[in-house]
Amino acid sequence: MTAEAMSRKFNIDTVANAEATPGQDLPWAALGLTESEYRRIGEILGRRPTGAELAMYSVMWSEHCSYKSSKVHLRQFGDKVTDAMKEHLLVGIGENAGVVDIGDGWAVTFKVESHNHPSFVEPYQGAATGVGGIVRDIISMGARPVAVMDPLRFGAIDHPDTARLVHGIVAGIGGYGNSLGLPNIGGEVVFDAVYQGNPLVNALAVGVLRHEDIRLANASGTGNRVVLFGARTGGDGIGGASVLASESFDSSKPSKRPAVQVGDPFAEKVLIECCLELFKASVVEGIQDLGAAGISCATSELASNGDGGMHVELTNVLLRDPSLTPGEILMSESQERMMAVVTPENVTAFEAIMDRWAVEYSWLGEVTDTGRLIIEWDGETIVDVDPRTVAHDGPVYERPYHRPSWLDRVQADAFDAEQPTDLRAAVLELMASPNMCSKDWVTDQFDRYVQGNTALAMPDDAGVVRVDEETGLGVAISTDANGRYSYLDPYEGARLALAEAYRNVATSGAEPLAVSDCLNFGSPEDPEVMWQFAETVRGLADACQELGVPVTGGNVSLYNQTGGVAVHPTPVVGVLGVFDDVARRTPSGWREDGQAIYLLGTTKDELDGSEWANLHGHLGGRPPALDLAAEKTLAAILVNCSRDGMIDAAHDLSEGGLAAVLSEMALRFGVGARIGLDELCERDRIDAFTALFSESQGRAVVAVPRSEEVRYNDMCTARNYPTLRIGVVDTENEALDLQGYFNLPLDQLREAHQGTLPRHFG
């Protein structure tokens, strides 16, 4: 033993030392624990914790890992699930990701998570490792990852710091995802000053697997071996969960850059293939990815989910940095690592697969029947805990909350600005605005078609991936949120986010099946923020129950605020739908001359919280009214029309209203149209401005072949759903011609739509 190693051994805080030195001070506050939490740890253990135990509890009891402020509300997702909603659910909340049955023995696993704080501190690595982390969640379920998505929110487009974040985050997402060979099929890019100090970087991944390939994270079977494999453990990401992601930013505190993980996508690509071979050979009994909280999470969760205990020798961990202390090793969030449980008879087969893929591994210990998680350092016990107290039985807070005192005033301040006299100029202004402009500058940096199974991707309403080449079975996914709506009414805002994602999936032709969510909020210690969160969860749970789609899992990201300024409540909702055959998917743009253009739904004077109001500096009033029964009917019409060949294009109406949809449908394939608004205005008792810019819900525009108009109208009539023929596709006139109002050449519209992001970001 070297002098350095001997010195480290004799300075290790063992359990015996903890028992002998009850009064020794430990840095519990620096690790993100409160004084009451530190006292509770002592009560659980019957002594003071060791340094290593303190490290484990600090990361596993963090807001990011334990959901201690949110779980009392999140229980509604389980409480409000009906038996009918469970029909397709194979794995629900509580595992690394939910799993949904899509038929023919195939299953899909998907999940969305946040990497907000790391991405603000170190944009490239924060965003890149957000992709890597969510992909490993998918791998750990036994699935092959097939696609990713990235809902993003930045500050004001012209703020000096926005360019730093946009360039770094977009490059990180593209650099990692492209290197993995995963298509990026959708997401969002939103600019709003409220996100200036707290950009939101959410990442979704989807994977496919056969039913029999599902893997769960548990350590069962006394005598089974525990192995850590993948990249070596380094000093990056230490305290990421407890210190970086579980408190607000404060300029008075030291740099948090060391808490940001560093990713290697090529190592992860090898890890994916290695894991898939392990699954195929059936040589692992349980598996867990190492993301937030690292080894602390993997060991405690595997042991807690199992039927016994676990014994680990921490000195066996392969290190990139030999100076790391045991506590740092347990807290490190170094990327591209997995932990597995292997039976003794499969050890040789496991090692052969590791060697074939040149993946490093270290046998750390074994599953026991003690019910304890014992971790040793060079033969000395440094952790002796009940794993459930670390992983599952942490503190639960019922934070006080109340309705904000300012909300009545805000809701009473309805949008009542003077209408523009030049509708043509107004449409150009809208389509060039930061939130409605083309996002090609971002999405062109992502590979959308690698693997050859992408059937639709942005700018279409949903991303669509083929699962089975023989049958064409596939899935559609959309993520949506509107922070302005949620600011005005968090209950309705959550329901509106779900409705839009649900509608987008149906617009592509897929039947909506399941939900994953990423709930982004400010500090839970602020009673008004906590009320926003509670109302959001209530609204989302109620809406899921009404639409019949279960929440399969997700993420809560709190403390998204700086200097007391919280982000708008931003519940990002991802909806997954299924296709019998992706060949029948519906794109978002029309192409065929003479096809009839129909508007489904009713338009009302609903401009509060709209993009048009946002463009003119107003945020007040109430968000658009929502009728979920109507949304279900609309979705059924869209899915059946797509399946039966009645429509060739479809686009839902949401942000930007009809003006945005007509513009995007025309620009999708560069084909013009003639549109008439008079009959719509007369039917719905609105003016042309409201017809174009209202954000009323439950609406979609479809292009119907002339041969299918009778069938299409019969379907809408049978379901008593309003529809109106508002125009015709015109391939000879490369313009959006709103008859009686303006004629807008597509070249001018495209120039306005596509020029905004390159102008700001180069």
Buried (B, 14 or more C-beta within 10 A) or exposed (E): EEEEEEEBBEEBBBBEBBEEEEEEEBEBEEBBBEEEBBEBBEEBBEBBBBBBBBBBBBBBBBBBBBBBBBEBBBEBBEEBBEEEBEEBBBBBBEBBBBBBBBEEEBBBBBBBBBBBBBBBBBBBBBBBBBBBBBBBBBBBBBBBBBBBBBBBBBBBBEBEBBBEBBBBBBBBBBBBBBBBEBBBBBBBBBBBBBBBBBBBBBBBBBBBBEEEBBBBBBBBBEEBBBBBBBBBBBBBBBBBBBBBBBBBBEEEEEEBEBBBBBBBBEBBBBBBBBBBBBBEEEBBBBBBBBBBBBBBBBBBBBBBBBEBBBBBBBBBBBBBBEEBBBBBBBBBBBBBBBBBBBBEEBBEBBBEBBEEBEBEBBBBBBBBEBBBBBBBBBEBBBBBBBBBBBBBBBBEBEBEBEEBEEBEEBBEBEBEEEEBEEBBEBBBBBBBBBBBBBBBBBBEBBBBEBBEBBBBBBBBBBBBBBBBEEBBBBBBBBBBBBBBBBBBBBBBBBBBBBBBBBBBBBBBBBBBBBBBBBBBBBBBBBBBBBBBBBBBBBBBBBBBBBBBBBBBBBBBBBBBBBEEBBBBBBBBBBBBBBBBBBEBBBBBBBBBEEBBBBBBBBBBBBBBBBBBBBBBEBBBBBBBEBBBEBBBBBBBBBBBBBBEEBBBBBBBBBBBBBBBBBBBBBBBBEBBBBBBBEEBBEEBEBEBBBBBBBBBBBBBBBBBBEEBBEBBBEBBEEBEBBBBBBBBBBBEBBBBBBEEBBEBBBEEBBEBBBBBBEEBBE
